[in-house]
Amino acid sequence: IPLGLLFIVCLFRCFYSVDEQHNAIVTQFGTVVKVDTAGFYFKAPWQSVRKVDMTTHGTGIGYIVSEDGQNITDADNGIMITSDFNLLNIDFYLEYRVSDPVAYTYNSIDPEATLSNIALANIRTVVSNYTVDEAMTTGKGQIQADIKEAMIAELDKRNTGLTVVNITVQDSEPPT
């Protein structure tokens, strides 16, 4: 009976399913064996499975959403200097997703923190190339494109397993 019970437990532990929003990384003794997409799969009892969310996520940069839904300016990350030495309070919304589940899981301790730091560095660099008038009016589209291109290149270089889907300027105004 104990041997039969052990067999049944092992048998149920050998099957797993992956939904459409996730990928599964199968490891054996710490080595990646395969990456599975949506479906029903079989694995050996000594293998382990880790699921990674592959949907698009978003985060605000330059503002914090309060409990009542209001956007509050984040002075540490939202105020930037422009090429004509003026200050600008500019907010962005960053959309990103996992492009490589293995790199996302194993190449960085905190890939979202790395993404946030890369975003802030590239935003500050790009905004500093524009005048305050351009950043508030006609240059928004080019600023977004430049930031996205620079972030994608930096994320690929760092091999974080993340990619930028979109970055948009939410609001830009002189600081009060």
C-alpha positions in Angstrom: 0.0 0.0 0.0 2.7 2.6 0.8 4.5 1.7 -2.4 1.3 2.2 -4.4 0.6 5.5 -2.6 4.1 6.7 -3.4 3.5 5.7 -7.1 0.2 7.6 -7.2 1.8 10.8 -5.7 4.7 10.6 -8.1 2.3 10.1 -11.0 0.2 13.2 -10.1 3.4 15.2 -9.6 4.5 14.4 -13.1 1.8 16.4 -14.9 1.4 20.1 -15.1 -0.5 22.6 -17.1 0.5 26.1 -18.4 -2.1 28.7 -19.3 -1.9 31.2 -22.2 -0.5 34.0 -20.0 2.5 32.1 -18.7 5.5 30.1 -19.8 6.9 27.3 -17.7 10.6 26.7 -17.2 11.4 23.1 -16.4 14.7 22.5 -14.5 16.5 19.4 -13.6 19.1 19.6 -10.8 19.4 23.4 -11.4 19.8 23.2 -15.2 17.1 24.5 -17.5 15.8 21.5 -19.5 13.0 23.3 -21.6 10.6 26.1 -21.7 6.9 25.3 -22.3 4.1 27.5 -23.6 0.4 26.9 -23.1 -0.7 23.3 -22.8 -0.7 20.1 -20.6 2.8 18.5 -20.1 4.6 15.6 -18.5 7.8 15.9 -16.5 10.0 13.5 -14.4 9.3 13.6 -10.7 12.7 15.0 -9.9 12.2 18.0 -12.3 10.8 21.3 -11.1 8.6 23.8 -12.9 8.5 27.5 -12.5 5.9 29.6 -14.2 6.6 33.1 -15.6 3.9 35.7 -16.3 4.3 36.7 -20.0 1.6 39.4 -20.1 2.2 43.1 -20.6 2.7 45.1 -17.3 2.7 48.8 -16.8 4.2 51.3 -14.3 4.2 55.0 -13.8 7.4 57.0 -13.8 7.4 60.5 -12.2 4.2 60.0 -10.3 2.7 57.7 -7.7 -1.0 56.6 -7.7 -2.5 57.1 -4.2 -5.0 54.9 -2.5 -7.9 57.0 -3.7 -6.7 56.9 -7.4 -5.1 60.3 -7.6 -1.8 60.8 -9.3 0.7 62.4 -6.9 4.0 63.9 -8.3 7.1 62.0 -7.4 9.6 64.8 -7.1 12.6 62.4 -6.9 11.8 60.9 -10.3 9.6 63.4 -12.1 11.5 66.6 -12.1 14.2 66.8 -14.8 16.5 69.4 -16.3 16.2 70.3 -20.0 18.9 71.5 -22.5 18.1 75.2 -21.8 18.6 74.6 -18.1 15.0 74.8 -17.1 13.3 72.3 -14.8 10.4 70.2 -16.1 7.9 68.0 -14.2 7.3 65.2 -16.7 5.5 61.9 -16.1 5.7 58.7 -18.2 3.8 55.5 -18.4 6.0 52.5 -19.2 4.6 49.2 -20.6 6.9 46.2 -20.6 6.7 42.4 -20.9 9.0 39.4 -20.4 10.7 38.5 -23.7 12.9 35.7 -22.4 11.6 33.8 -19.4 15.0 32.1 -18.7 16.9 35.3 -18.7 14.2 37.0 -16.7 14.3 34.3 -14.0 18.0 33.7 -13.7 20.0 36.7 -15.0 18.9 39.3 -12.5 17.9 39.4 -8.9 15.3 42.0 -9.5 14.6 42.6 -13.2 11.8 45.2 -12.5 14.2 47.3 -10.4 16.8 47.1 -13.2 14.1 48.1 -15.7 13.1 51.1 -13.5 16.7 52.3 -13.2 17.4 51.9 -16.9 14.1 53.8 -17.6 15.0 56.7 -15.3 18.6 57.0 -16.7 17.4 57.0 -20.3 14.5 59.4 -19.6 16.9 61.9 -17.9 19.4 61.6 -20.8 16.8 62.1 -23.5 14.9 64.9 -21.9 18.1 66.8 -21.3 18.6 66.9 -25.1 15.4 69.0 -25.6 14.3 72.5 -24.6 11.5 72.9 -22.1 9.2 74.1 -24.9 9.9 71.1 -27.1 9.5 68.6 -24.2 6.1 70.2 -23.3 4.7 70.5 -26.9 6.1 69.3 -30.2 8.9 67.0 -29.1 6.9 64.5 -27.0 6.6 61.9 -29.8 10.3 62.1 -30.6 11.2 61.9 -26.9 9.1 58.8 -26.5 10.7 57.1 -29.5 14.2 58.0 -28.4 13.6 56.7 -24.9 12.1 53.4 -26.2 15.0 52.8 -28.6 17.6 53.5 -25.9 15.9 51.3 -23.3 15.5 48.4 -25.7 19.2 48.6 -26.5 20.2 48.8 -22.8 17.9 45.9 -21.8 19.3 43.7 -24.6 22.8 44.6 -23.5 22.0 43.7 -19.9 20.1 40.5 -20.9 17.4 41.0 -18.3 14.7 39.1 -20.3 12.5 42.2 -20.4 11.5 44.4 -23.4 9.7 47.7 -23.6 6.3 47.5 -25.3 5.5 51.3 -25.1 6.4 54.4 -23.2 4.2 57.5 -23.3 4.4 60.9 -21.9 1.5 61.3 -19.5 2.0 64.9 -18.5 4.6 67.6 -18.7 4.5 71.0 -17.0 6.9 73.4 -15.2 7.3 72.4 -11.6 5.4 74.4 -9.0 
